[in-house]
């Protein structure tokens, strides 16, 4: 049996923290307190913010996709063992987050969600956008993926198979988008520049060179 | 628990709110909450499952109303107090309890590029046998735990096929409540969209759910 763990004992005896309308001052006070007590280091906070604002983001994933497009052997490794293949490029480690890469083809379209919270492949995409974490996307993409994708401007043909991946465990998914036509002569760097975050979540396709907009 | 967070399959939540050129954080305080959560988490006093549950127990109306990082702030304060890093009095007063020596933060700036702070550490290399095989038909159990669980309501009672065995992971239903890791196999289970949503769904479409051994039974 899955235990009905002691939710009542654990949670009903403490007050839920009220959330203020503007958390700015409250967060400042909390940071000062944690720093003063030696629980967190202020330089570490700065470094963490800098890492996720400037170093870890969808450019990482785009380089993984471009490498897979350019090198069929890398692509085979990526689809067989994404954790190791992504570690090869230095964006994760074999001891880090377990990754799975799912491949879009003319006949199969993959899209990623976390219906229960906000799980997202940080090492390759950085932190998720607000829409990914919000109720409209999380609730609807499992029951009406085609309708949701149309809202993103992506109209899939009826005979395409749609696979929705709900990130309910500690596996993180990345979509390997289809390589667009007209990119045969592009090098990896130029290929990577075409790849968008949305395409790696599966809510868009990668547009051919020169095309504007997200889909 | 059958909370508002378990929203897969709900309708009428409105259109997708897409923001072009969205910043990583929308205000400085969001980035500080994010960083404080990671840095305080380095004390090892809690786990991600416990953190997820702090957000799930927000009153449903608040869960939908407040922003994402407000949920994080509420969860961080809850864990800091409940796991003994701060007292409620310290939070209210903003002043450390007198007479305590200053601690040494476990996460310092020099460790950050090397440690990849998002590492989840939920995989366990222990010899637990799988209860199911790839290709086997399984039913997600019709269970309604009142604590934390990662089996979404929309899958319960539905029949799917084991697509992959991911190996052994800690079990969120116990781990979130500090009741042990109970390591067990996690599988990717494919559910046909028609099994989940009925005849209106496209016959070839599907939803893949990662499910722990304890969530499944033979079908």
HADDOCK unambig.tbl for C-alpha pairs under 7 A between the chains (distance, minus, plus):
assign (segid A and resid 2 and name CA) (segid B and resid 214 and name CA) 6.05 0.50 0.50
assign (segid A and resid 4 and name CA) (segid B and resid 145 and name CA) 4.81 0.50 0.50
assign (segid A and resid 4 and name CA) (segid B and resid 146 and name CA) 5.70 0.50 0.50
assign (segid A and resid 4 and name CA) (segid B and resid 147 and name CA) 6.30 0.50 0.50
assign (segid A and resid 5 and name CA) (segid B and resid 146 and name CA) 6.83 0.50 0.50
assign (segid A and resid 5 and name CA) (segid B and resid 147 and name CA) 5.44 0.50 0.50
assign (segid A and resid 5 and name CA) (segid B and resid 174 and name CA) 6.84 0.50 0.50
assign (segid A and resid 6 and name CA) (segid B and resid 147 and name CA) 6.77 0.50 0.50
assign (segid A and resid 7 and name CA) (segid B and resid 146 and name CA) 6.32 0.50 0.50
assign (segid A and resid 7 and name CA) (segid B and resid 147 and name CA) 4.91 0.50 0.50
assign (segid A and resid 16 and name CA) (segid B and resid 58 and name CA) 7.00 0.50 0.50
assign (segid A and resid 17 and name CA) (segid B and resid 74 and name CA) 5.66 0.50 0.50
assign (segid A and resid 17 and name CA) (segid B and resid 78 and name CA) 6.88 0.50 0.50
assign (segid A and resid 19 and name CA) (segid B and resid 70 and name CA) 6.70 0.50 0.50
assign (segid A and resid 19 and name CA) (segid B and resid 74 and name CA) 6.58 0.50 0.50
assign (segid A and resid 24 and name CA) (segid B and resid 29 and name CA) 5.54 0.50 0.50
assign (segid A and resid 27 and name CA) (segid B and resid 29 and name CA) 6.15 0.50 0.50
assign (segid A and resid 27 and name CA) (segid B and resid 33 and name CA) 6.94 0.50 0.50
assign (segid A and resid 29 and name CA) (segid B and resid 94 and name CA) 6.09 0.50 0.50
assign (segid A and resid 30 and name CA) (segid B and resid 91 and name CA) 6.91 0.50 0.50
assign (segid A and resid 30 and name CA) (segid B and resid 94 and name CA) 6.96 0.50 0.50
assign (segid A and resid 33 and name CA) (segid B and resid 94 and name CA) 5.91 0.50 0.50
assign (segid A and resid 33 and name CA) (segid B and resid 95 and name CA) 6.32 0.50 0.50
assign (segid A and resid 33 and name CA) (segid B and resid 96 and name CA) 6.56 0.50 0.50
assign (segid A and resid 37 and name CA) (segid B and resid 96 and name CA) 6.43 0.50 0.50
assign (segid A and resid 37 and name CA) (segid B and resid 102 and name CA) 5.19 0.50 0.50
assign (segid A and resid 37 and name CA) (segid B and resid 103 and name CA) 6.11 0.50 0.50
assign (segid A and resid 38 and name CA) (segid B and resid 102 and name CA) 5.34 0.50 0.50
assign (segid A and resid 38 and name CA) (segid B and resid 103 and name CA) 4.40 0.50 0.50
assign (segid A and resid 38 and name CA) (segid B and resid 104 and name CA) 5.24 0.50 0.50
assign (segid A and resid 38 and name CA) (segid B and resid 105 and name CA) 5.36 0.50 0.50
assign (segid A and resid 39 and name CA) (segid B and resid 40 and name CA) 6.37 0.50 0.50
assign (segid A and resid 39 and name CA) (segid B and resid 103 and name CA) 6.23 0.50 0.50
assign (segid A and resid 39 and name CA) (segid B and resid 104 and name CA) 6.70 0.50 0.50
assign (segid A and resid 39 and name CA) (segid B and resid 105 and name CA) 4.94 0.50 0.50
assign (segid A and resid 40 and name CA) (segid B and resid 36 and name CA) 6.98 0.50 0.50
assign (segid A and resid 40 and name CA) (segid B and resid 39 and name CA) 5.78 0.50 0.50
assign (segid A and resid 40 and name CA) (segid B and resid 40 and name CA) 5.96 0.50 0.50
assign (segid A and resid 40 and name CA) (segid B and resid 105 and name CA) 4.99 0.50 0.50
assign (segid A and resid 41 and name CA) (segid B and resid 105 and name CA) 5.83 0.50 0.50
assign (segid A and resid 41 and name CA) (segid B and resid 108 and name CA) 6.02 0.50 0.50
assign (segid A and resid 43 and name CA) (segid B and resid 109 and name CA) 5.52 0.50 0.50
assign (segid A and resid 44 and name CA) (segid B and resid 107 and name CA) 6.64 0.50 0.50
assign (segid A and resid 44 and name CA) (segid B and resid 108 and name CA) 4.97 0.50 0.50
assign (segid A and resid 44 and name CA) (segid B and resid 109 and name CA) 3.91 0.50 0.50
assign (segid A and resid 45 and name CA) (segid B and resid 32 and name CA) 6.89 0.50 0.50
assign (segid A and resid 45 and name CA) (segid B and resid 35 and name CA) 5.09 0.50 0.50
assign (segid A and resid 45 and name CA) (segid B and resid 36 and name CA) 6.45 0.50 0.50
assign (segid A and resid 45 and name CA) (segid B and resid 39 and name CA) 6.99 0.50 0.50
assign (segid A and resid 47 and name CA) (segid B and resid 109 and name CA) 5.83 0.50 0.50
assign (segid A and resid 48 and name CA) (segid B and resid 35 and name CA) 5.76 0.50 0.50
assign (segid A and resid 48 and name CA) (segid B and resid 112 and name CA) 6.99 0.50 0.50
assign (segid A and resid 49 and name CA) (segid B and resid 31 and name CA) 6.04 0.50 0.50
assign (segid A and resid 49 and name CA) (segid B and resid 35 and name CA) 6.26 0.50 0.50
assign (segid A and resid 53 and name CA) (segid B and resid 24 and name CA) 5.91 0.50 0.50
assign (segid A and resid 96 and name CA) (segid B and resid 119 and name CA) 5.05 0.50 0.50
assign (segid A and resid 96 and name CA) (segid B and resid 120 and name CA) 6.89 0.50 0.50
assign (segid A and resid 97 and name CA) (segid B and resid 119 and name CA) 5.54 0.50 0.50
assign (segid A and resid 97 and name CA) (segid B and resid 120 and name CA) 6.00 0.50 0.50
assign (segid A and resid 115 and name CA) (segid B and resid 6 and name CA) 6.53 0.50 0.50
assign (segid A and resid 115 and name CA) (segid B and resid 7 and name CA) 6.21 0.50 0.50
assign (segid A and resid 115 and name CA) (segid B and resid 8 and name CA) 5.18 0.50 0.50
assign (segid A and resid 116 and name CA) (segid B and resid 5 and name CA) 5.54 0.50 0.50
assign (segid A and resid 116 and name CA) (segid B and resid 6 and name CA) 5.04 0.50 0.50
assign (segid A and resid 116 and name CA) (segid B and resid 7 and name CA) 6.82 0.50 0.50
assign (segid A and resid 117 and name CA) (segid B and resid 5 and name CA) 6.74 0.50 0.50
assign (segid A and resid 127 and name CA) (segid B and resid 24 and name CA) 6.78 0.50 0.50
assign (segid A and resid 131 and name CA) (segid B and resid 16 and name CA) 6.27 0.50 0.50
assign (segid A and resid 131 and name CA) (segid B and resid 17 and name CA) 5.47 0.50 0.50
assign (segid A and resid 131 and name CA) (segid B and resid 18 and name CA) 5.89 0.50 0.50
assign (segid A and resid 135 and name CA) (segid B and resid 13 and name CA) 6.08 0.50 0.50
assign (segid A and resid 136 and name CA) (segid B and resid 13 and name CA) 4.83 0.50 0.50
assign (segid A and resid 136 and name CA) (segid B and resid 14 and name CA) 5.55 0.50 0.50
assign (segid A and resid 136 and name CA) (segid B and resid 15 and name CA) 6.01 0.50 0.50
assign (segid A and resid 136 and name CA) (segid B and resid 16 and name CA) 5.52 0.50 0.50
assign (segid A and resid 137 and name CA) (segid B and resid 16 and name CA) 5.98 0.50 0.50
assign (segid A and resid 138 and name CA) (segid B and resid 7 and name CA) 6.75 0.50 0.50
assign (segid A and resid 138 and name CA) (segid B and resid 8 and name CA) 6.06 0.50 0.50
assign (segid A and resid 139 and name CA) (segid B and resid 7 and name CA) 4.86 0.50 0.50
assign (segid A and resid 139 and name CA) (segid B and resid 8 and name CA) 4.15 0.50 0.50
assign (segid A and resid 139 and name CA) (segid B and resid 9 and name CA) 5.19 0.50 0.50
assign (segid A and resid 139 and name CA) (segid B and resid 10 and name CA) 5.03 0.50 0.50
assign (segid A and resid 139 and name CA) (segid B and resid 11 and name CA) 6.59 0.50 0.50
assign (segid A and resid 140 and name CA) (segid B and resid 8 and name CA) 6.52 0.50 0.50
assign (segid A and resid 140 and name CA) (segid B and resid 9 and name CA) 5.68 0.50 0.50
assign (segid A and resid 140 and name CA) (segid B and resid 10 and name CA) 6.27 0.50 0.50
assign (segid A and resid 140 and name CA) (segid B and resid 11 and name CA) 6.15 0.50 0.50
assign (segid A and resid 142 and name CA) (segid B and resid 8 and name CA) 6.27 0.50 0.50
assign (segid A and resid 142 and name CA) (segid B and resid 9 and name CA) 6.14 0.50 0.50
assign (segid A and resid 142 and name CA) (segid B and resid 207 and name CA) 6.70 0.50 0.50
assign (segid A and resid 143 and name CA) (segid B and resid 9 and name CA) 5.10 0.50 0.50
assign (segid A and resid 143 and name CA) (segid B and resid 197 and name CA) 6.66 0.50 0.50
assign (segid A and resid 161 and name CA) (segid B and resid 204 and name CA) 5.44 0.50 0.50
assign (segid A and resid 161 and name CA) (segid B and resid 205 and name CA) 5.27 0.50 0.50
assign (segid A and resid 162 and name CA) (segid B and resid 205 and name CA) 4.75 0.50 0.50
assign (segid A and resid 162 and name CA) (segid B and resid 206 and name CA) 6.44 0.50 0.50
assign (segid A and resid 163 and name CA) (segid B and resid 205 and name CA) 5.90 0.50 0.50
assign (segid A and resid 163 and name CA) (segid B and resid 206 and name CA) 5.06 0.50 0.50
assign (segid A and resid 163 and name CA) (segid B and resid 207 and name CA) 5.71 0.50 0.50
assign (segid A and resid 164 and name CA) (segid B and resid 206 and name CA) 6.34 0.50 0.50
assign (segid A and resid 164 and name CA) (segid B and resid 207 and name CA) 4.61 0.50 0.50
assign (segid A and resid 164 and name CA) (segid B and resid 208 and name CA) 6.09 0.50 0.50
assign (segid A and resid 165 and name CA) (segid B and resid 207 and name CA) 5.92 0.50 0.50
assign (segid A and resid 165 and name CA) (segid B and resid 208 and name CA) 4.84 0.50 0.50
assign (segid A and resid 165 and name CA) (segid B and resid 209 and name CA) 6.47 0.50 0.50
assign (segid A and resid 166 and name CA) (segid B and resid 208 and name CA) 6.01 0.50 0.50
assign (segid A and resid 166 and name CA) (segid B and resid 209 and name CA) 5.28 0.50 0.50
assign (segid A and resid 167 and name CA) (segid B and resid 209 and name CA) 6.92 0.50 0.50
assign (segid A and resid 167 and name CA) (segid B and resid 210 and name CA) 6.70 0.50 0.50
assign (segid A and resid 168 and name CA) (segid B and resid 150 and name CA) 5.80 0.50 0.50
assign (segid A and resid 168 and name CA) (segid B and resid 209 and name CA) 6.38 0.50 0.50
assign (segid A and resid 168 and name CA) (segid B and resid 210 and name CA) 5.42 0.50 0.50
assign (segid A and resid 169 and name CA) (segid B and resid 210 and name CA) 5.58 0.50 0.50
assign (segid A and resid 170 and name CA) (segid B and resid 122 and name CA) 6.76 0.50 0.50
